[in-house]
């Protein structure tokens, strides 16, 4: 599949490059890449060519130069990891397979991997043998793709680190915490409000790629803002506000705000602040569901995101139908069909992974 360029917008336009070809799942290139000699590659891979990869002695001065090319959207430097790597170098345990990767776009260098290694070499103060990979590209999107997919075996990059490569937070004015909540909730929606998993033998849904999430997040940002703008200024419900941001609850928040904005405002405002709402109101019980998800006895089984979503969905249905509810929903199971009246979730939605229209 060739590289595709598509545009998605939700008050902003974001350009995304996808369609990885001939790149291994860990971001490495196929074939016998030997660390003892330079290897030139002629075949083009997702818009860039590997020009060279090999082991060389990197001096502190060269490490400082490389660090000056650091990718603008790289994650923050972890000082403890730099100290650890420098100590490994002092003790002779540092592996030369650790990689410094520089990508050149139209001749301009960008360090996409190895910022901690470069900092550690400077701290160590002596040359260190390390693998240096240099690639060239004509597409800025490939730098983000390589950062998100191609590394890191040192400190594992989180999914949100990968999103950061695409400048999502800055593009839409979302802080790291909110972006993490949005990402987790959307992945939960995609999985049919079930758990994700990487084992094909289980009934779990395989996780999405970073590129897939980058493509859908812009469509949901307005509903994140609607919810938090609605309740952020409320003086009550501090603990409940935080519980609304959990994976299982925020997924329900987003779907209800997207498809039933006014009804959702009324429902969730009542859940957070109560405002004299009687104890047999579904919003009161939804609040109890949230509190119970946090305050279970230590001997009790943790409430899963799948069950939390379905308990809240039952409260939403009661509110929608004008029911009275004297207690929290009972006998809810994780594999129950999820029903959210007024949304595409009518209990007959397609099997996951699936995004509602």
N, C-alpha and C positions, 0 to 999 in steps of 0.2 A: 504494500500500500504506500503510495507516495505521501509526502508531507502535505497536509491540508491546512489552509488558513481560513478561519471562520471568525465572524464577529458576533459578539453577544453584547447586549446592552441592557442596562437598567439605570437610566440617567447618565451612564457613562458607556464608553465603548472600549472593549478589551479585546486585544488580538491574541489568539491562541494558536499554537502550532502543535499538531498531533500526528499520529500515524507512524510510530517507531518501526523501522525495518532493519533487520539484521543486527539488532543490539540485544545482548543477553539480558535476562531479567534483573541482574544486578547492575546493569548499566555498562558492563564491560563489552569489548568487541570480541567476536568469535575468532577462533584460530589459535595458533601457538605463539603468543606474545612473550618473547624471551626478554628477561631483564638485563641480559649481558651485552646486548648490542642494539643499535638503532634500527628501527623497522619503519620503512616508508610504505604507506598505504595509498593505493591509487583509487580504490573504489569509494564512492561517495556514500556516507551513512547519514540519513536524516538531515541532509543539508550541510554536513561538515566532513572534513577529511582528516584522518589521523596522520600527521606528518612525521612524528617521532615519539618513541617511548623507550626509555632505558634508564639505567642506574648511573648517576653521576655524583660527584662530591660537591655538595652545596655549602658554600662558605657562609658565615654570618652576614657578610656584606651582600652576597647574592640573595640570601633569604630575606634580607631587608628590602631589596629591590622587588622581589616577587610579592612581598606583603603589600608593597605600594600599589599593586594591581588588584587588590582585593575586590571581589564582587560586591557591588553596592548593596545588594539585598542579602548578603551573607548573614547568618545568625550571629548573635553577640559572641565575642570571644569568651571562652571558659578558662579563667586564670588557673583553676585547679588542674585542668587537663594539660595546660602548657607546662606547669611545674612537673607533672607526672612524666610527660614526654622527655623533658630536659633531664630528669633523673634517670630515665631509661637510657638516654644517650651517655650519661656519665658512667653508668654501670655496664655499658657495652651490650645492653639487651635490646636496643632499638632495632627494629627490623627494616632492612633497606627496601622491603616491598611496600612500605608506606609511600603514598603517592602525593606528589605536588602536581596539580593539573592546571595548565594555563591555556586558555582559549584565545585565539586571535580573531577578532572581527574586523575585517578591512585593515589589518595590520595593528589594531589597538589591542593590547593584552589585557586579559581579565583572569584573575586567580579564582577558579571555581571550586577548588579543593586544596587543602593543605595550609590554611591560615594558622592552625595550631602548630603544625610541624615547623612552619617558618618562624613563628614566635619562639618555639622551643630551641631551635638552632641558634637564634640570637641570644637566648638566655644561656645556653651551653657555652657559646663563645668559640666553638671550634667547627671545622668542616665536618659534615655528616653525609654519608652515602645514602641516597634516597632515590626512589624512582621518580623521574620527571616525565610527564606526558605533555606534549604540546600539540594542539589541534587548531585548525583554522575553520572559519565559517563566514558566510555572508549574511546570516540571519540572526538578529538579536534574540529571537525566540528560542534558538537552539542553545544559547547560553543558559537560559532559565530551565530548559528541559534537562540539560546535562546536570545542572546543579540539583534539580529535584530528583532525578532518577539515577544518576551515575555514581553517587557516593552516599554514605560515608561509612567506612568500616571501623572508624575510631570511636567517635561518639555518634551513636545512631541518630540520624536525622529524623525528626518527627514529621508527621504528615503536614502539620502546620508550617514547619520549616520549608517544606516543599512548596506550599502555597505562597510563602513569603517570596520565593524566587520569582513569582509572577506579579509581585507588587500589589496583591489583592487588598491588603489592609490599607495602604496609602491611597489606592485608587478610589476606594469607597469610604474612607474615613472611619475604618473599623479598627479598634484596638486589638491587641493579641488575645485577650480573654474572650471578647465577643466573637472574634473570628474563630477561635477554638470551639466555642459553644455552637456557632452556626454550622461549622464543618461537621461536628459530631451529630447534631440534630439532622442535618441533611442526609448524612450517611445512614442514619436510622430510618429515615423516610424511604430512602432508596431500597433498603433491605426489607421493606414491608413491615416496619416497626418490629423487626426481629433482630437477633444477634448476628454479627458478622463472624466469619471464620475462614481459615485458609485450607481446611481439610475437606477435600471433595467428597469424602465418605459421609460427612455429616449433613444435616439439613440446613446448615447455615449458608449465608450468601457471601460469595467472594467479595472482598473490599473493592472499591472503585480505584481508578488511577487518579493521580494528582490532576492530570489534564482534564479528566471528566468532571472533577469537582470544580475546577476553575471555570469550566463552561457553564455550570448551573448556578453557582453562587450568586452572580449578578442578578438573576431573576428573583432571588429570595431576600436580597438585602433590604428592599423596602419594607418587608413584613417584619424583619428584625427591628428596624427603626420604629415602625408603628407600635410594636409591643413595648419596647423600652421607653419610647417617648410617652407612652400612656401611663406607665407605672413608675418611671425613674424618679419623678418628683414627689411621689406619694411618701408621706412621712411614716406611714405604718408598713408593716409587713416586710421588714428587712430580711429576716431569715427566709420567708417564703419567696421573696424576690430571687434569692440565690438558688432556691430549689427549682424555681421555674426555668432556670438556665441549664438544668441537667439534661442529658441526652434524651431520655425517655419523655420528659415533660415538654422540653422546648420543641421537639418534633411536632407534638400536638398543637402547641402554641402557633407555630408557623403555618401549619395547614389550615387551622381555623381562621387565622387572620387573613390568609391569602384568599379564601373562598367565602368567608362570611365576616367581613370586616367589622361592621357595627355590632353584630351579635357577639363576636369575639371580644370586642372592647368591653362590652357589658359583662360578659362572663369572667374574663380574667381580672378586670378591675375588682369585681366582687370577691374573687378568690384571694387576691392579694390584700385588700383592705377590709373586707367584710362589710363595713358600714351598716351595722345593725341587722345584717342578713340573718334570718332565723336558722335554727339548727337543722331543719328539714329541707333546706334549700340545697340543690345539687352543688352550688358553688361552695357552700360550707363543707360539704363532704369532699369536694375536690381539694380543698385546703387541707383537710385531714389526711387525704391520700398523700399529698406532698410531705406533710410533717411526718407521717409514718414511714415514708421512704428514707428518712434521715434518722429517726429516733427509735429504731428497732432495738430491742434488748440484744445484748452481745451473743446470746444463745440462739437468736432467730436467724433464719436464712435471709441473706441480703435480697432486697427487692430488685429484680432485674429491670433493665430499661424496657424490655418487651412487656412485662407485666405492668409497670408503671404507666406506660402509654395506654394500655387497654383499660386500666382503672380510670384514668382521666377521660378517656373516650366515653366510657359509660356515664360519667358525670356530665359530660358535654351533651350526650344524648338525652339525659334526664332534663337538663336545662332547656334543650331545644323543644322537647315535647311537653314542657310545663309540668313535669312530675314533681312529687315530693319524695325526698330521700332521707330516711331517718338514720341511715348508717352508711358506712363506706361500702363500695361494691364488694360482693362476696363471690367466691368460686370462680374468679377470673383466672384463666390459664394463658400461658405465654403464646400458645399456638392458636388461640381463638381468632377468628376473622375480626379485623378491626373495623368498626363502623363509626363514622363521624358524619352525622346528618348535615346536609348542606354542602358537602364536599364530594369529590370523586370516590371517597372511601365509603362505599355502600355495602361492603361485605363481599362483593363479587368482583373486586379489582383483580387485574392480572397478577400472576405470580411474580415475585421479585427476582432480579432487580428491576424496578419500575419507577419511573418518575410521573407523577400526575400532570395532566395538561392544565 
